[in-house]
């Protein structure tokens, strides 16, 4: 009710001002006439409050408002007719298919990433890791290949043919096959399933599980991070772990945690697409794999220094 009393006082002052503008002056209030003036003001205030309450209590007529109607109000055009009936495939301004607008995620794009082509002077060994893909942002054919070779015609290679499907921003699921070939040991074929993407805080992750013949299983986890010293000088730590389900004596691989590799690469980007680097990598074998290597007279731990180049196009 305080609101209505305040509004009544405002109306009283407005009436007084209006009367003064029209040269109608209220009589001077004296001590003798003050009680009567106060009573008149109080009665006027009560009258105004009662009128406001009656107005607020009156029901509004909503019958003229069609809240759920799908029809546009009279006098307006159809909001769905903004193109005058023209579509992307019909109308006088339709472009031929070769010139029709295609959004960025509908284009088929090819790319090749040379994550590292390296040479180790001490052992005169070359290492490479390449990845190529063709497709759209959502579906693509991915080929991964990495391996090593020496000047004595010794080599080993792992090549994967995968179908990649985006399932979240920055993340792809990958499904396909892997073929291993080597100059010594036994070649293997695997079924591959994994994920590849960019984790929070800009960690690049690649985790893949493999199922091979004769019950062979393997899981490979690879992670790397890029630390910008300057806009062109970049330090890249990397970690890779391999876990196996059972022994493979022909290839000197044992069950459990087979090996772990930690590396550090410092590259200078002459351009974003071409960057030479130097680096160091330490690889150590564990468990049954270490036992198989020791039995064959080979070292279970190796550290190598190398130089290489990273590129993409």
C-alpha positions in Angstrom: 0.0 0.0 0.0 3.0 2.4 0.5 3.3 2.5 -3.3 -0.3 3.7 -3.6 0.1 6.4 -0.9 3.2 7.7 -2.7 1.4 7.8 -6.0 -1.5 9.7 -4.3 0.9 12.3 -3.0 2.4 12.7 -6.5 -1.0 13.2 -8.0 -1.9 15.8 -5.3 1.2 17.8 -6.2 0.4 17.5 -9.9 -3.1 18.8 -9.3 -1.8 21.7 -7.3 0.7 22.6 -10.1 -2.0 22.4 -12.7 -4.2 24.7 -10.7 -1.5 27.2 -10.3 -0.7 27.2 -14.0 -4.4 28.0 -14.7 -4.3 30.8 -12.1 -6.6 28.8 -9.7 -5.0 29.2 -6.3 -5.9 27.1 -3.3 -6.8 29.0 -0.1 -4.1 29.7 2.4 -4.0 27.0 5.0 -4.0 28.5 8.5 -3.7 26.7 11.9 -7.5 26.9 12.1 -8.1 25.3 8.6 -5.2 22.8 8.8 -7.4 19.9 10.2 -10.0 20.3 7.4 -7.3 20.4 4.7 -5.6 17.3 6.0 -8.9 15.5 6.1 -9.6 16.5 2.5 -6.2 15.3 1.3 -6.7 12.0 3.2 -10.1 11.4 1.6 -8.7 12.2 -1.9 -5.8 9.8 -1.3 -8.2 7.0 -0.3 -10.3 7.6 -3.5 -7.2 7.4 -5.8 -6.0 4.2 -4.1 -9.4 2.6 -4.4 -9.5 3.5 -8.2 -6.0 2.0 -8.7 -6.9 -1.2 -6.9 -10.1 -1.6 -9.0 -8.1 -1.1 -12.2 -5.5 -3.6 -11.1 -8.2 -6.1 -10.3 -9.9 -5.9 -13.7 -9.1 -9.0 -15.8 -7.3 -8.5 -19.1 -8.9 -9.8 -22.3 -6.4 -12.1 -24.0 -8.8 -13.5 -26.5 -7.5 -11.3 -29.3 -3.9 -12.6 -28.9 -3.2 -15.9 -30.7 -0.2 -17.2 -28.8 -0.1 -20.7 -30.5 -1.1 -19.7 -34.0 1.2 -20.7 -36.8 -0.2 -18.1 -39.1 1.6 -14.8 -39.4 -0.3 -11.7 -38.3 -2.4 -10.0 -40.9 -0.5 -7.6 -43.1 2.9 -9.4 -42.7 4.7 -11.6 -45.2 5.4 -15.3 -44.7 8.7 -15.6 -42.7 9.5 -18.8 -44.6 9.3 -17.1 -48.0 12.5 -15.1 -47.7 14.0 -16.7 -50.7 10.9 -16.4 -52.9 10.8 -20.1 -53.3 14.4 -20.4 -54.6 16.7 -23.1 -53.2 20.3 -24.1 -53.8 19.3 -26.5 -56.4 16.4 -24.7 -58.1 15.8 -21.1 -59.3 17.0 -18.7 -62.0 20.2 -18.0 -60.1 21.3 -21.6 -59.5 24.9 -22.3 -60.2 26.1 -25.4 -62.0 27.4 -28.2 -59.7 31.0 -27.4 -60.4 30.5 -23.8 -59.2 28.1 -24.5 -56.3 29.1 -23.3 -52.8 30.8 -26.0 -50.8 31.4 -25.5 -47.1 34.9 -26.0 -45.6 34.1 -29.2 -43.9 32.7 -30.7 -47.1 36.0 -30.4 -49.1 38.2 -33.4 -49.6 41.7 -32.5 -48.6 45.1 -34.3 -48.8 48.0 -33.8 -46.5 51.4 -35.4 -45.7 53.2 -34.9 -42.4 56.8 -35.9 -42.0 56.9 -36.0 -38.2 60.6 -36.8 -38.4 63.1 -38.0 -40.9 66.2 -38.6 -38.8 69.8 -39.8 -39.1 72.0 -41.2 -36.3 75.7 -40.8 -37.2 77.1 -43.2 -34.5 75.1 -46.2 -35.8 74.7 -44.9 -39.3 70.9 -45.5 -38.9 68.0 -43.7 -40.5 64.6 -43.4 -38.8 61.4 -42.0 -40.3 57.8 -41.4 -39.3 55.3 -40.3 -41.9 51.5 -39.8 -41.9 49.3 -39.0 -44.9 45.5 -38.6 -45.1 42.8 -37.9 -47.6 39.3 -36.9 -46.9 37.1 -34.4 -45.1 37.2 -33.1 -41.5 34.8 -35.9 -40.4 35.9 -38.9 -42.5 39.3 -39.6 -43.9 41.7 -42.4 -45.1 44.9 -42.3 -43.0 48.2 -44.0 -43.7 50.9 -44.1 -41.1 54.4 -45.6 -41.6 57.5 -45.6 -39.4 60.6 -47.6 -39.3 64.4 -47.7 -39.4 67.1 -48.9 -41.8 70.9 -49.2 -41.8 73.5 -49.2 -44.5 73.8 -53.0 -44.1 70.3 -53.4 -45.7 68.8 -54.2 -42.3 65.3 -52.7 -41.8 62.1 -52.8 -40.0 58.8 -51.1 -40.8 55.3 -50.7 -39.5 52.6 -49.4 -41.9 49.0 -48.8 -40.9 46.0 -48.3 -43.2 43.2 -46.7 -41.1 39.8 -45.1 -41.5 39.5 -42.0 -39.3 36.2 -40.6 -38.0 35.8 -37.4 -36.0 33.8 -38.1 -32.8 34.6 -34.9 -30.8 36.4 -31.6 -31.4 40.1 -32.3 -32.1 39.6 -36.1 -31.7 39.4 -38.9 -34.3 38.7 -42.6 -33.9 40.8 -44.8 -36.1 40.1 -48.4 -37.3 42.1 -50.5 -39.8 45.0 -52.8 -40.2 48.8 -52.8 -39.5 51.5 -54.7 -41.4 54.9 -55.3 -39.9 57.9 -56.2 -42.1 61.5 -56.7 -41.1 64.7 -58.1 -42.5 65.2 -60.3 -39.4 62.4 -62.0 -37.5 58.8 -62.7 -38.6 56.4 -60.4 -40.3 53.1 -59.8 -38.5 49.7 -58.5 -39.5 47.4 -56.8 -37.0 43.9 -55.4 -36.6 44.1 -51.8 -35.2 41.7 -49.6 -33.3 42.5 -46.4 -31.5 42.1 -42.7 -31.0 44.3 -39.7 -32.0 43.8 -36.1 -31.1 44.7 -33.0 -29.1 44.1 -33.2 -25.3 43.6 -30.3 -23.0 46.7 -28.2 -22.4 47.9 -29.0 -26.0 49.1 -32.5 -25.5 49.1 -34.5 -28.7 48.0 -38.1 -28.0 47.9 -41.3 -30.0 46.7 -44.5 -28.4 46.1 -47.7 -30.4 45.3 -51.3 -29.5 46.4 -54.1 -31.9 45.1 -57.7 -32.2 47.3 -60.0 -34.3 47.4 -63.7 -35.4 48.2 -66.5 -32.9 46.6 -64.4 -30.1 49.2 -61.6 -30.2 48.1 -58.3 -28.6 49.8 -55.0 -28.3 49.0 -51.5 -27.0 51.0 -48.4 -28.0 50.7 -45.0 -26.3 52.4 -42.0 -27.7 52.4 -38.4 -26.4 54.2 -35.2 -27.3 54.1 -31.6 -26.4 55.5 -28.4 -28.1 57.1 -25.8 -25.9 57.6 -22.5 -27.8 60.9 -20.9 -26.8 60.3 -18.3 -29.6 57.9 -18.2 -32.5 60.4 -20.3 -34.5 62.5 -22.2 -31.9 60.5 -25.1 -30.5 61.4 -27.7 -27.9 59.4 -31.0 -28.2 59.5 -33.7 -25.5 58.0 -37.0 -26.4 57.2 -40.3 -24.7 56.2 -43.7 -26.1 55.3 -46.9 -24.3 54.5 -50.4 -25.7 52.7 -53.1 -23.8 52.3 -56.6 -25.1 49.9 -59.5 -24.2 52.2 -62.4 -24.8 55.8 -63.3 -25.8 57.0 -63.2 -29.4 60.5 -64.9 -29.2 60.9 -64.7 -33.0 61.0 -60.9 -32.9 62.6 -60.6 -29.4 59.5 -59.1 -27.8 58.1 -60.1 -24.5 54.8 -59.7 -22.6 54.1 -56.9 -20.2 55.7 -53.5 -20.5 58.0 -54.2 -23.5 59.8 -50.9 -23.9 59.6 -47.2 -23.2 61.2 -44.4 -25.2 61.8 -40.8 -24.1 63.1 -38.2 -26.5 63.7 -34.5 -26.8 63.8 -32.5 -30.1 64.8 -28.9 -30.6 63.7 -27.6 -34.0 63.9 -24.3 -35.8 61.0 -23.5 -38.2 62.5 -21.9 -41.3 58.8 -21.9 -42.3 55.8 -23.5 -40.7 56.1 -26.3 -43.3 59.9 -27.0 -43.0 61.9 -27.3 -39.8 65.3 -29.0 -39.2 66.0 -30.3 -35.7 68.5 -32.0 -33.4 67.6 -34.4 -30.7 68.3 -37.2 -28.2 66.4 -40.3 -27.4 66.7 -43.0 -24.7 65.0 -46.3 -25.1 64.9 -49.0 -22.5 63.4 -52.5 -22.6 61.7 -54.2 -19.6 60.6 -57.6 -18.3 60.5 -60.5 -20.8 61.7 -58.3 -23.6 64.8 -57.5 -21.7 65.4 -61.2 -21.0 65.0 -62.1 -24.7 67.4 -59.4 -25.7 70.0 -60.4 -23.1 69.8 -64.0 -24.3 70.5 -62.9 -27.8 73.5 -60.8 -26.8 71.8 -57.4 -27.4 71.6 -54.3 -25.2 68.4 -53.5 -23.2 69.1 -49.8 -23.2 70.2 -47.5 -25.9 70.8 -43.7 -26.2 71.2 -42.1 -29.6 71.8 -38.5 -30.8 70.4 -37.5 -34.2 69.6 -34.8 -36.6 66.5 -34.6 -38.8 63.9 -32.5 -40.5 60.1 -32.1 -39.9 57.9 -31.1 -42.8 54.3 -31.0 -44.0 52.3 -30.1 -47.1 
